[in-house]
Amino acid sequence: MENELPKHYKSIRNRYEEYGRALSELGKTIKESGPIDDKTAHLIQLGGAAAIRSEGGVHSHTRRALEAGASSDEVYHSVLLLTSVIGFPNVAAAISWIDDIVDE
């Protein structure tokens, strides 16, 4: 997974080691503190990434959701459900980024 992290993100973690550790621990702590399974968590995070038009976030959480057992239909549906919330242009962009991963 480390190799899949964006170069800029790795650079920040390396320059600010304590900050990088805190970021990693925060994500781990949040996931472990609630009842939501990994697959659902990544689908939720995918929706958040789509909402802010984060191509890297959509790529990452698509990949992670699939690895956690989500089907490609579930991944696409989780973004299509956002149409009335974030608008068609944002959904269309997210679908193109999901395609990047699903079509690999």
C-alpha positions in Angstrom: 0.0 0.0 0.0 2.9 2.4 0.8 3.9 2.4 -2.9 0.4 3.5 -3.9 0.5 6.6 -1.7 0.9 9.9 -3.6 4.5 11.1 -3.8 3.5 14.5 -2.3 1.8 12.8 0.7 4.8 10.6 1.3 7.1 13.6 1.1 5.0 15.5 3.8 5.0 12.4 6.0 8.8 12.1 5.7 9.5 15.8 6.4 7.1 15.9 9.3 7.4 12.4 10.9 5.4 13.1 14.0 2.6 14.6 11.9 2.7 11.6 9.6 2.4 9.2 12.5 -0.5 11.2 14.0 -2.3 11.1 10.6 -1.9 7.4 10.3 -3.0 6.8 13.9 -6.0 9.1 13.6 -7.3 7.1 10.6 -6.7 3.8 12.5 -8.3 5.0 15.7 -11.4 6.4 14.0 -12.0 3.1 12.1 -11.5 1.0 15.2 -13.8 3.2 17.4 -17.1 2.4 15.6 -19.3 -0.4 14.2 -18.8 0.3 10.5 -17.0 -2.4 8.6 -14.0 -1.6 6.2 -16.0 -2.0 3.0 -18.7 0.4 4.2 -16.1 2.8 5.6 -14.4 3.0 2.2 -17.6 3.5 0.4 -18.4 6.4 2.7 -15.0 7.9 2.3 -15.3 7.4 -1.5 -18.5 9.6 -1.4 -16.6 12.2 0.6 -13.8 12.2 -2.0 -16.3 12.5 -4.8 -18.0 15.4 -3.1 -14.7 17.4 -2.9 -13.6 16.3 -6.4 -10.5 14.6 -5.1 -9.3 12.4 -7.9 -6.6 10.8 -5.7 -9.1 10.2 -2.9 -11.6 8.6 -5.4 -8.8 6.4 -6.7 -7.6 5.4 -3.3 -11.0 4.6 -1.8 -12.2 2.8 -4.9 -9.2 0.6 -4.7 -9.6 0.1 -0.9 -13.4 -0.6 -1.2 -12.7 -3.2 -3.8 -10.0 -4.8 -1.7 -12.4 -4.8 1.3 -14.9 -6.8 -0.8 -17.1 -4.3 -2.5 -18.3 -5.1 -6.0 -17.7 -2.6 -8.8 -21.5 -2.2 -8.9 -21.5 -1.2 -5.2 -18.7 1.3 -5.8 -20.5 3.0 -8.7 -23.8 2.9 -6.9 -22.3 4.6 -3.8 -21.4 7.6 -6.1 -24.5 7.6 -8.2 -26.5 8.0 -4.9 -24.9 11.4 -4.5 -26.3 12.9 -7.7 -28.9 15.0 -5.9 -26.5 16.0 -3.2 -23.3 16.9 -5.1 -24.6 17.3 -8.7 -24.2 15.4 -11.9 -20.9 17.0 -13.0 -19.2 15.9 -9.7 -20.7 12.4 -10.0 -19.6 12.2 -13.7 -16.0 13.2 -12.7 -16.0 10.6 -9.9 -17.2 7.9 -12.3 -14.4 8.6 -14.7 -11.9 8.2 -11.8 -13.5 5.0 -10.6 -13.2 3.8 -14.2 -9.5 4.3 -14.0 -9.3 1.8 -11.2 -12.0 -0.7 -12.3 -10.6 -0.8 -15.8 -7.0 -1.5 -14.7 
